[in-house]
Amino acid sequence: MQNDMKEDSSVGAVADPVPAVANPLAARLGFQAGEVVQELGWDEDCDEELRQAVMDAIGADLVDEDFEDVVDAVVLWHREDDGDLVDNLVDALTSLADGGRIWLFTPKAGRDGHVEPSEIGEAAPTAGLSAASSISAGADWNGTRLVGPKAGAKAAKSAGRVKADGASR
């Protein structure tokens, strides 16, 4: 009888743990398991909790600037002194798949390296991107989701130009 009790208690001890609830921030950012996400602009001031939430969501490590394949998304950390934002956004587009997104993380107002929202608003369209949404991405960072023009919108725009020019019907 004593042996049965040990067996019963050991069964409870080895039961599978309840699956962890997905990180709410990672869910808000829209990252999904299996995605390949490139990280650019990493430095020691980056939000490690945010980085870990992204890695947990995709189930893999982030790839760096040396990755030579197409990525589903880019996490770009940018500070005021990190050079030209347009150049950094264009660099982020290099490996980005069609329909991919860039999450631009910038320090919040009052933090070292703060980037004015107006700078993002000017740089994004210059790089061929538009801001889709913004979030508070932690205690020190804001996030702006940037996307390129949709393939369908590009095709429709081109078709409209051709019709307007009368070059084809």
C-alpha positions as CSV (number, residue, x, y, z in Angstrom):
1,M,0.0,0.0,0.0
2,Q,2.8,2.4,0.8
3,N,4.3,1.6,-2.6
4,D,1.1,2.6,-4.3
5,M,1.1,6.0,-2.6
6,K,4.6,6.7,-3.9
7,E,3.5,5.7,-7.4
8,D,0.5,8.1,-7.2
9,S,2.6,11.0,-5.9
10,S,5.2,10.5,-8.6
11,V,2.6,10.6,-11.3
12,G,1.6,14.1,-10.1
13,A,5.2,15.2,-10.0
14,V,5.9,14.3,-13.6
15,A,2.7,15.7,-15.1
16,D,3.2,18.0,-18.1
17,P,3.3,21.7,-17.1
18,V,0.5,23.9,-18.3
19,P,1.6,25.6,-21.5
20,A,2.7,29.2,-20.9
21,V,0.5,31.9,-22.2
22,A,2.0,33.8,-25.1
23,N,3.7,37.1,-24.2
24,P,1.1,39.8,-24.8
25,L,3.6,42.2,-26.3
26,A,4.9,39.6,-28.8
27,A,1.2,38.9,-29.7
28,R,0.6,42.6,-30.2
29,L,3.7,42.8,-32.5
30,G,2.2,40.0,-34.6
31,F,5.2,37.6,-34.6
32,Q,4.4,34.0,-35.3
33,A,6.1,30.6,-34.9
34,G,8.4,29.8,-37.8
35,E,9.0,33.3,-39.0
36,V,12.5,34.4,-39.7
37,V,13.2,37.8,-38.1
38,Q,16.3,39.8,-38.7
39,E,17.6,42.2,-36.0
40,L,19.5,45.3,-36.9
41,G,21.0,48.0,-34.7
42,W,21.4,45.9,-31.6
43,D,23.3,47.4,-28.8
44,E,23.6,46.9,-25.0
45,D,20.7,49.3,-24.4
46,C,18.2,47.2,-26.3
47,D,15.2,45.8,-24.4
48,E,16.2,42.2,-23.7
49,E,12.7,41.3,-22.5
50,L,11.3,42.5,-25.8
51,R,13.9,40.6,-27.8
52,Q,13.2,37.4,-25.8
53,A,9.5,37.8,-26.3
54,V,10.0,38.0,-30.1
55,M,12.3,34.9,-30.0
56,D,9.8,33.0,-27.9
57,A,7.0,33.9,-30.4
58,I,9.0,32.8,-33.4
59,G,10.6,29.8,-31.7
60,A,14.1,30.7,-32.8
61,D,16.9,33.2,-32.4
62,L,16.9,36.5,-34.3
63,V,19.2,36.5,-37.3
64,D,21.7,39.3,-37.8
65,E,22.8,41.6,-40.6
66,D,25.0,38.8,-42.1
67,F,22.0,36.6,-42.8
68,E,21.9,36.0,-46.6
69,D,18.3,34.8,-47.2
70,V,14.9,36.4,-47.2
71,V,13.3,37.3,-43.8
72,D,9.6,37.7,-42.8
73,A,10.2,40.7,-40.6
74,V,13.0,43.0,-39.4
75,V,13.5,44.4,-35.9
76,L,15.4,47.7,-36.3
77,W,16.7,49.5,-33.2
78,H,17.5,53.1,-34.0
79,R,18.7,55.9,-31.9
80,E,19.3,59.6,-32.8
81,D,23.1,59.0,-33.2
82,D,22.8,55.8,-35.3
83,G,23.2,57.6,-38.6
84,D,20.6,58.4,-41.2
85,L,17.2,56.8,-40.5
86,V,16.4,56.6,-44.3
87,D,19.6,54.7,-44.9
88,N,18.9,52.3,-42.0
89,L,15.4,51.7,-43.3
90,V,16.6,51.0,-46.8
91,D,19.2,48.6,-45.4
92,A,16.3,46.9,-43.5
93,L,14.5,46.3,-46.8
94,T,17.4,44.4,-48.3
95,S,16.4,41.0,-47.0
96,L,12.7,41.6,-46.4
97,A,10.2,39.4,-48.2
98,D,7.3,41.0,-50.1
99,G,4.6,41.7,-47.6
100,G,7.1,41.7,-44.7
101,R,7.2,44.3,-42.0
102,I,9.7,46.3,-40.1
103,W,9.4,47.0,-36.4
104,L,11.3,50.2,-35.8
105,F,12.2,50.6,-32.1
106,T,13.3,54.0,-30.9
107,P,14.0,55.4,-27.4
108,K,11.0,57.1,-25.8
109,A,11.0,60.9,-25.2
110,G,13.4,61.8,-22.4
111,R,15.6,58.8,-23.0
112,D,19.1,59.0,-24.6
113,G,18.9,58.7,-28.3
114,H,15.2,59.7,-28.6
115,V,14.1,60.0,-32.2
116,E,11.3,62.5,-32.9
117,P,8.1,61.0,-34.4
118,S,8.3,63.6,-37.2
119,E,11.7,62.2,-38.3
120,I,10.1,58.7,-38.6
121,G,7.2,60.3,-40.5
122,E,9.6,61.9,-43.0
123,A,12.0,59.0,-43.3
124,A,9.5,56.1,-43.8
125,P,7.9,57.4,-47.1
126,T,11.4,58.4,-48.4
127,A,12.4,54.7,-47.9
128,G,9.2,53.5,-49.6
129,L,7.4,52.6,-46.4
130,S,4.4,53.7,-44.4
131,A,3.7,53.6,-40.7
132,A,0.9,51.1,-40.0
133,S,0.8,51.4,-36.2
134,S,2.7,52.5,-33.1
135,I,3.0,51.0,-29.7
136,S,4.7,51.4,-26.4
137,A,7.2,48.6,-26.6
138,G,8.5,48.7,-23.0
139,A,9.7,51.1,-20.4
140,D,12.2,52.7,-22.7
141,W,11.2,52.0,-26.3
142,N,8.5,52.9,-28.7
143,G,7.7,50.7,-31.7
144,T,6.5,51.7,-35.1
145,R,5.3,49.0,-37.6
146,L,6.4,50.0,-41.1
147,V,5.1,48.3,-44.2
148,G,5.8,48.7,-47.9
149,P,3.1,49.2,-50.5
150,K,0.9,46.1,-51.0
151,A,1.6,44.2,-54.2
152,G,-2.1,44.6,-55.3
153,A,-1.9,48.4,-54.7
154,K,1.2,48.6,-56.8
155,A,-0.4,46.7,-59.7
156,A,-3.6,48.7,-59.5
157,K,-1.6,51.9,-59.5
158,S,0.4,50.8,-62.5
159,A,-2.7,49.7,-64.4
160,G,-4.3,53.0,-63.6
161,R,-1.4,54.9,-65.1
162,V,-1.4,52.8,-68.2
163,K,-5.1,53.4,-68.8
164,A,-4.7,57.1,-68.1
165,D,-1.9,57.4,-70.6
166,G,-4.0,55.5,-73.2
167,A,-1.0,53.2,-73.9
168,S,-3.0,50.0,-73.5
169,R,-6.6,48.9,-72.9
